[in-house]
Every structure is written in C-alpha cells, then in structure tokens.
Amino acid sequence: MSRKKIVHILHSIGGVDTSLRMILDNIDASKFESIIIHGKKDNSNFYDSSNNRLKEYFLPIERDISPIKDIKSIFQARKIIFQEKPDLIHAHSAKGGVIGNILGKLFKSITVFHTPQAYSFLSAESPLKRKIYVLIERLVKSKNSVLLASSNSELERGIKEIKYKKEETLLFDNCIAPIKLNPEFSDISNYNLPENYICTVGRPSYQKNIEMMIEVLRNVKDEIPDIHLVIMGIGVVSPNTESVKSLIKKYKLEANTTLIEWTERERIFHIVSGSKFYLSTARYEGLPYAIIEGLSLSKATVATNCDGNKDLIIDDYNGYLVGQEDVETFANRVITLYNSDTLKDKFEKNALQLFQNKFNLENNIKNLEQIYLDFC
C-alpha cells in the first residue's frame, strides 16, 4: 500500500508545535508521509517516527491578523498544495485553520481537518473582537471542512459557536507518550528551589492569567508563610511578564517565587516531578499539554474550571476545579491540598490512572491513523 500524504499547516509554537511533534513522532511513517507548512519564524526541523527529517515549507504567517502576509500565505500555500497533491490537509491552530479551510474551498476534493488547539476568539478581550473572530471562523470553513477537536470542550464550542454540524466533527484528545525522566536533565540545583514548592508552566499572558496565580499566592502566604511558587515558561512571547513581576514586588513575594525562563522540556519534567502539585489559572485552553504531562508524572492539580482544564481535572478526584477569578476559593484549595498528604496521595494515584486510561498516546495513536485513513 502506498503511503498517504498528509500536509500539516500551522503556526508552530507552544502547544500547537508540541501537538504536531507528538503526532509525527508516533504515527506510522510506513503508512503516512507528512509534509509541514508553517511560519518563517516558527520552530522548525520536524522528524517522523523513523527519525527521517520531513519536508518543510515556510509561509509569512504570524499569530496576529496581517492582511498582506495572510493573503501571501494563502497564495503560497495554494501553490504548494497544487504541487504536492496531498490526500489530506490537517490544519492546526487558529491561523493554520483559516489558511487550511480556505484551501479547502479551492481544492474541493481534499478533506481539511481543523484542530484549533483553543479557538482564537477565546483570547478576545472585547465582545466586538470576539464576534469578528467567530465570524471569520464561520466564513472560512467549507463543505469539506471537518473539526478534529483536541478536547470535548473544543468540540462543543465548534458545534455551538462555529456552527459545525455534529456529523462534521471528530474528537482526538491531545495525548502524550508516558514520560520517562531523563537523568541527564535531573540537575536543577542552580534554581535554588526549596524542598517544598508548587509549580506551573505557562507564559504570562491573557490566556494563562498568571496575575491571578500571584493573587492566590498572596492569600496562601497568610496561612503558609514559606509557600513557594515556581513559574516556568517565561519567554519572548510573554506579554504580561512585567505585570506579573510588578505584582510579585507589590505584594513582597520575591522570596516566595521563582521565575524560570526557557529551559529544556526534559528539565521542566524534573521540576514538575519534584513539586508538591501543579496549578493552572488559565482563562481557556485547548487541551493543555502541561497538565497532561502532570498527569503522566502523577501530579495533583488545582485549576480553573475552563475549556481544556475541565477535560483533564475531575473535581475532588485528581485535583480541584475552581471558578475563574475566584481567588479566595482557589487559595483555600491550595492550602487544603498542601496540608493533606492523604488527599494528595489519592489525587496523584487517580491522576496517573486517568492518564493511562485516556491520554496515553501509545494507546491512542492507532485511532488517529484510522481517522486519517477514513478520509484519504
């Protein structure tokens, strides 16, 4: 049987980049040929499960709307699709979805999967901007567009907000291979972390709402003076970094926080593994890899009850879910979990069980392969 050719289109950063690499690392390279189309400034160098470097094309796409660059990207992508003649297009991210779905209108015989990894309209801080983003999503999807959602929350939003018919949707949860801690990255002594700490991974931004986490920390400190929070993911695409640092200074929490800029993913695993438990104060997610990784590492989690988080955390089973912006309740849950080893042990056991049952890529990759084959 000849290999099926899948073209992936995306803005390849963050969780979107992680998602694609997870697929490429695990999907059967003898059955599928993968080609990547992505932004010039994105992460690059993709490999398949046989460690062969994959063909890449570069477009001038960026995260924000840029009419000139976006139009150029559509025309360039059209030329690539005409040349490569793929069996299927899989568009990831908001910008990848816009380009991919427009290509679906131009190449009507090719099915286009769209995996948003959190719809762009969820990031809109104004109702008008949100309506514009929703309208764009509705307008660009074509008759051969299929929503391949990364979580049940995302699937439900696609039906409710973007008006996909139920039969035009599929679900393939984000998932990862079980994490095996690499001893090469075990040395975290240069961060001078205390014996007991809690942690999060997330760039300071509107989405991750790290400011709320600092407010929570302020409240927790009243009960646990030596509480320590490690925030990983500070980087160039972290627009709220100064706001977070300002709050830390305002509340005199410098001794209670460690901010870690870029470090290797394998080292992050060691830091998460050594923590008491994990936190997320996100306003929205697709299906967050950081929490899935926490499940694989048997970590309890206290998280806001938003899209993505609520697909991974079952309240009072493997952690706690708290209403968005409910700082007081969130702080109380942190204090309760911090002070109860019995509760923490229960949540940790259930976290690993949930990972094995639902989010283990080694068990689930065959499902994605079959989805691809059904539409090729």
Residue pairs with C-beta under 8 A, 6 or more apart in sequence:
1 31
3 30
3 31
3 32
3 33
4 31
4 32
4 33
4 87
4 88
4 372
4 373
4 376
5 32
5 33
5 35
5 84
5 85
5 86
5 87
5 88
6 32
6 33
6 34
6 35
6 86
6 87
6 88
6 89
6 90
6 372
7 35
7 36
7 37
7 80
7 81
7 84
7 86
7 88
7 89
7 90
8 20
8 34
8 35
8 36
8 37
8 38
8 90
8 91
8 92
9 37
9 38
9 77
9 89
9 90
9 91
9 92
9 96
9 99
9 100
9 103
10 16
10 17
10 20
10 36
10 37
10 38
10 42
10 91
10 92
10 93
10 95
10 96
11 38
11 39
11 42
11 61
11 62
11 63
11 93
11 94
11 95
11 96
12 20
12 36
12 38
12 39
12 42
12 43
12 44
12 93
13 42
13 43
13 63
13 237
14 203
14 237
15 117
15 118
15 174
15 286
15 288
15 289
16 92
16 93
16 96
16 117
17 42
17 43
18 289
19 92
19 115
19 117
19 150
19 174
19 289
20 36
20 46
20 92
21 46
22 174
22 175
22 176
22 177
22 361
23 365
23 368
24 34
24 46
24 47
24 48
24 49
24 54
25 47
25 48
25 49
25 177
26 49
26 177
26 361
26 362
26 365
27 34
27 48
27 49
27 365
27 368
27 369
28 49
28 369
29 48
29 49
29 50
29 52
30 50
31 369
31 373
32 369
32 372
34 46
34 48
34 54
35 54
35 55
35 56
35 57
35 84
35 86
36 46
36 54
36 55
36 56
36 57
37 56
37 57
37 58
37 59
37 77
37 80
38 44
38 56
38 57
38 58
38 59
38 61
38 96
39 58
39 59
39 60
39 61
39 62
39 95
40 58
40 59
40 60
41 62
44 56
44 58
45 53
45 56
46 53
46 54
46 56
47 53
47 54
48 54
57 76
57 77
57 80
59 72
59 73
59 76
59 77
59 99
60 66
60 69
60 72
60 73
60 76
61 69
61 70
61 73
61 95
61 96
61 99
62 69
62 95
63 95
63 237
70 95
70 98
70 99
73 99
74 99
74 102
74 103
77 99
77 103
78 103
78 106
81 89
81 103
81 106
81 107
81 110
86 110
87 110
87 376
88 110
88 111
88 112
88 113
88 372
88 375
88 376
89 100
89 103
89 104
89 107
89 110
89 111
89 112
89 113
90 100
90 112
90 113
90 115
90 148
91 97
91 99
91 100
91 101
91 112
91 113
91 114
91 115
92 114
92 115
92 117
93 115
93 116
93 117
94 116
94 119
94 120
94 133
95 120
96 114
97 114
97 115
97 116
97 137
97 140
98 136
98 137
98 140
100 112
100 113
100 114
101 112
101 114
101 140
101 141
101 142
101 145
102 140
103 110
103 112
104 110
104 111
104 112
104 141
104 142
104 144
104 145
105 140
105 142
108 142
108 143
108 144
109 144
110 144
111 144
111 146
111 375
112 142
112 144
112 145
112 146
113 146
113 147
113 148
113 170
113 375
114 141
114 145
114 146
114 147
114 148
115 148
115 149
115 150
115 172
115 286
116 147
116 149
116 150
116 154
116 158
116 286
117 150
117 154
117 174
117 286
117 287
118 154
118 207
118 284
118 285
118 286
118 307
118 308
119 133
119 137
119 154
119 157
119 158
119 161
119 162
120 133
120 137
121 129
121 130
121 133
121 134
121 137
121 161
122 207
122 283
122 284
122 307
123 206
123 207
123 284
124 130
124 132
124 133
125 206
134 161
134 162
137 161
137 162
138 162
138 163
141 162
141 164
145 164
145 168
146 168
146 169
146 170
146 375
147 155
147 158
147 162
147 164
147 168
147 169
147 170
148 169
148 170
148 171
148 172
148 371
149 155
149 158
149 169
149 170
149 171
149 172
150 172
150 173
150 174
150 286
150 287
151 171
151 173
151 174
151 285
151 286
151 287
151 307
151 308
151 311
152 171
152 173
152 311
153 287
153 307
153 308
153 310
153 311
154 286
154 287
154 307
154 308
155 169
155 171
157 307
158 164
158 169
159 165
159 166
159 169
170 371
172 364
172 367
172 368
172 371
173 287
173 311
173 358
173 359
173 364
174 286
174 287
174 288
174 289
174 292
174 359
175 292
175 358
175 359
175 360
175 361
175 364
176 289
176 292
176 293
176 296
176 359
176 360
176 361
177 360
177 361
177 362
178 296
178 355
178 360
178 362
179 269
179 293
179 296
179 297
181 266
181 269
181 270
181 273
182 266
182 269
184 266
185 264
185 266
185 267
185 269
185 270
186 270
188 267
188 270
188 271
188 274
191 230
191 258
191 260
191 271
192 258
193 228
193 230
193 258
193 271
193 274
194 226
194 228
196 226
196 228
196 276
197 228
197 229
197 230
197 258
197 274
197 275
197 276
198 227
198 228
198 229
198 230
198 275
198 276
198 277
198 278
198 279
198 334
198 338
199 229
199 230
199 231
199 232
199 271
199 272
199 275
199 278
199 279
200 210
200 213
200 229
200 230
200 231
200 232
200 233
200 278
200 279
200 280
200 281
200 290
201 232
201 233
201 268
201 272
201 290
201 293
202 208
202 210
202 231
202 232
202 233
202 280
202 282
202 290
203 233
203 234
203 235
203 237
203 238
204 210
204 211
204 231
204 234
204 238
204 239
204 240
204 241
204 243
204 244
205 237
205 238
205 239
205 240
206 239
206 240
206 283
207 282
207 283
207 284
207 285
208 233
208 280
208 281
208 282
208 283
209 281
209 282
209 283
209 304
209 324
210 231
210 240
210 244
210 281
211 240
211 243
211 244
211 247
212 281
212 304
212 325
212 327
212 330
213 229
213 231
213 279
213 281
214 244
214 247
214 248
214 251
214 253
214 257
215 247
215 327
216 279
216 281
216 327
216 330
216 331
216 334
217 227
217 229
217 251
217 253
217 256
217 257
218 251
218 253
219 327
219 328
219 331
220 227
220 331
220 334
220 335
220 338
221 227
221 253
221 256
223 335
224 335
224 338
224 339
226 256
227 256
227 334
227 338
228 256
228 257
228 258
229 256
229 257
229 258
229 279
230 257
230 258
230 260
230 271
230 275
231 244
231 257
231 258
231 259
231 260
232 260
232 263
232 268
232 271
233 260
234 241
234 259
234 260
234 261
234 262
235 261
235 262
244 259
245 259
247 253
248 254
248 257
260 271
269 293
269 297
272 278
272 293
272 294
272 297
272 299
273 297
273 299
275 299
276 337
276 338
276 344
277 299
277 300
277 301
277 302
277 319
277 337
277 338
277 344
277 347
278 290
278 291
278 294
278 299
278 300
278 301
278 302
278 319
279 301
279 302
279 303
279 334
280 288
280 290
280 291
280 301
280 302
280 303
280 304
280 309
281 303
281 304
281 330
282 288
282 303
282 304
282 306
282 308
282 309
283 304
283 306
283 324
284 306
284 307
284 308
285 306
285 307
285 308
285 309
286 307
286 308
287 308
287 311
287 312
288 308
288 309
288 312
291 301
291 303
291 308
291 309
291 312
291 313
292 312
292 355
292 359
294 301
294 351
295 312
295 318
295 351
295 352
295 354
295 355
295 359
296 352
296 355
296 359
298 348
298 349
298 351
298 352
299 348
299 351
300 318
300 319
300 337
300 343
300 344
300 347
300 348
300 351
301 312
301 313
301 318
301 319
301 320
301 347
301 351
302 319
302 320
302 322
302 330
302 333
302 334
302 337
303 309
303 312
303 313
303 319
303 320
303 321
303 322
304 321
304 322
304 323
304 324
304 330
305 321
305 322
305 323
305 324
306 324
309 321
310 321
312 354
312 359
313 319
313 320
313 321
314 321
314 350
314 354
315 321
317 347
317 350
317 354
318 347
318 348
318 350
318 351
318 354
319 337
319 347
319 351
320 333
320 337
322 329
322 330
322 333
323 329
336 343
337 343
337 344
337 347
356 363
